Amino acid sequence: MCGCVHSSRDQALHLEGDLGLSATPTSTLAPRKMPKSVSISKQLASIEALKKGSDLEKAIATIALIFRNSSDPDGKLGKATAKNLLQTQFRNFTEGQETKLKYQDLLSELDEHAENKLDFEDFMILLLSLTVISDLLQNIWSVKIMN
């Protein structure tokens, strides 16, 4: 999607206290699969650095865990899996967007992605792009802030 090139150190996802998994991964890009039975909330709770983390830190960690749990052994999402995540985990942001040209362009770009798979960076760019064009974001902006 963006064609950015980063070192494997930049792409590595380091989560402290990750359920006792080895501190020496075989590849910094390879996801460390969690058993499907462990909920995201339990996975988050197991990360020591997030015990006192901010809501924003927990939100990003949640995205990272969902990506990791859904990705293949190379740490990438196939197009079908990415689309499924958008439909199941991001539907409030994508619902009703199907007729918007920008939405169609984003999904078309996903379909044309050269590798047929998304890494975490590309997935985040896709999520952020869909968020920016969503009707839900407009509703969020209109919420009154209470002191």
C-alpha positions as CSV (number, residue, x, y, z in Angstrom):
1,M,0.0,0.0,0.0
2,C,2.5,2.7,1.1
3,G,5.6,1.0,-0.2
4,C,7.6,2.0,2.9
5,V,10.7,0.1,3.8
6,H,11.7,-0.3,7.4
7,S,14.3,-2.3,9.2
8,S,13.1,-5.5,10.9
9,R,13.8,-3.8,14.2
10,D,11.3,-1.0,13.3
11,Q,8.7,-3.6,12.3
12,A,9.1,-5.8,15.3
13,L,6.3,-5.7,17.8
14,H,7.7,-5.8,21.3
15,L,5.1,-6.4,24.0
16,E,6.5,-6.8,27.5
17,G,5.3,-9.7,29.6
18,D,3.8,-11.5,26.6
19,L,2.4,-14.6,28.3
20,G,5.9,-16.0,29.1
21,L,6.9,-16.4,25.4
22,S,10.5,-16.6,24.6
23,A,12.4,-13.3,24.7
24,T,14.3,-14.4,21.6
25,P,11.8,-14.8,18.7
26,T,13.0,-16.7,15.7
27,S,12.1,-13.8,13.5
28,T,11.2,-10.3,14.6
29,L,8.5,-10.2,11.9
30,A,6.9,-13.5,12.7
31,P,3.9,-13.3,14.9
32,R,3.8,-15.2,18.1
33,K,0.4,-17.0,17.8
34,M,-1.8,-17.0,20.8
35,P,-4.2,-19.9,21.4
36,K,-7.5,-19.0,19.9
37,S,-9.1,-19.5,23.3
38,V,-7.3,-16.6,24.9
39,S,-9.4,-13.5,24.6
40,I,-7.9,-10.2,23.6
41,S,-8.7,-8.7,27.0
42,K,-6.8,-11.5,28.7
43,Q,-3.9,-11.0,26.3
44,L,-3.9,-7.3,27.1
45,A,-4.0,-8.0,30.8
46,S,-0.9,-10.2,30.5
47,I,1.2,-7.4,29.1
48,E,2.9,-5.8,32.1
49,A,3.6,-2.5,30.4
50,L,-0.1,-1.9,29.8
51,K,-1.3,-2.6,33.3
52,K,-1.2,1.2,33.9
53,G,-1.3,2.1,30.2
54,S,-3.4,4.8,28.7
55,D,-6.6,4.2,26.7
56,L,-4.8,5.0,23.5
57,E,-1.9,2.6,24.3
58,K,-4.5,-0.1,25.0
59,A,-6.3,0.6,21.8
60,I,-3.2,0.3,19.7
61,A,-2.2,-2.9,21.6
62,T,-5.6,-4.3,20.9
63,I,-5.2,-3.7,17.1
64,A,-1.7,-5.3,17.3
65,L,-3.0,-8.3,19.1
66,I,-6.0,-8.7,16.7
67,F,-3.6,-8.4,13.7
68,R,-1.1,-10.9,15.2
69,N,-3.8,-13.4,16.1
70,S,-5.2,-13.2,12.5
71,S,-1.9,-13.1,10.6
72,D,0.0,-16.0,9.0
73,P,3.3,-17.3,10.3
74,D,5.1,-14.6,8.3
75,G,3.2,-11.9,10.2
76,K,1.0,-10.9,7.2
77,L,-2.7,-10.9,6.5
78,G,-4.2,-12.3,3.4
79,K,-6.7,-10.1,1.6
80,A,-9.6,-12.3,2.5
81,T,-8.6,-12.3,6.2
82,A,-8.1,-8.5,6.1
83,K,-11.6,-8.0,4.5
84,N,-13.1,-10.4,7.1
85,L,-11.5,-8.3,9.9
86,L,-12.9,-5.2,8.4
87,Q,-16.4,-6.7,8.3
88,T,-16.3,-8.3,11.8
89,Q,-14.0,-6.1,13.9
90,F,-14.4,-2.7,12.1
91,R,-18.0,-2.8,10.8
92,N,-19.2,0.3,12.6
93,F,-16.6,2.3,10.7
94,T,-17.2,0.6,7.3
95,E,-21.0,0.2,7.4
96,G,-22.7,2.4,4.8
97,Q,-19.4,3.4,3.2
98,E,-19.7,1.1,0.2
99,T,-21.1,3.7,-2.2
100,K,-18.4,6.3,-1.3
101,L,-15.7,6.7,-4.0
102,K,-12.9,7.0,-1.4
103,Y,-14.0,3.7,0.3
104,Q,-14.1,1.9,-3.1
105,D,-10.7,3.3,-3.9
106,L,-9.2,2.0,-0.6
107,L,-10.7,-1.5,-1.1
108,S,-9.6,-1.5,-4.8
109,E,-6.1,-0.6,-3.6
110,L,-6.3,-3.6,-1.2
111,D,-7.3,-5.8,-4.1
112,E,-4.4,-4.6,-6.2
113,H,-1.8,-4.9,-3.4
114,A,1.2,-6.5,-5.1
115,E,2.0,-9.0,-2.4
116,N,-1.6,-10.2,-1.9
117,K,-0.9,-9.8,1.8
118,L,-0.7,-6.9,4.2
119,D,1.9,-6.3,6.9
120,F,1.1,-4.5,10.1
121,E,2.0,-1.1,8.7
122,D,-0.2,-1.5,5.7
123,F,-3.0,-2.7,7.9
124,M,-2.8,0.3,10.2
125,I,-2.7,2.6,7.2
126,L,-5.9,0.9,5.9
127,L,-7.6,1.2,9.2
128,L,-6.7,4.9,9.6
129,S,-7.8,5.7,6.1
130,L,-11.1,4.0,6.6
131,T,-11.6,5.8,9.9
132,V,-10.9,9.2,8.4
133,I,-13.6,8.8,5.7
134,S,-16.2,7.1,7.9
135,D,-19.5,8.5,8.9
136,L,-18.9,7.2,12.4
137,L,-15.9,9.6,12.8
138,Q,-18.3,12.5,12.0
139,N,-20.6,11.3,14.8
140,I,-17.6,11.0,17.2
141,W,-16.6,14.6,16.4
142,S,-20.1,15.8,17.2
143,V,-20.1,14.3,20.7
144,K,-20.2,16.9,23.4
145,I,-17.4,16.8,25.9
146,M,-18.4,16.9,29.5
147,N,-16.1,18.3,32.2
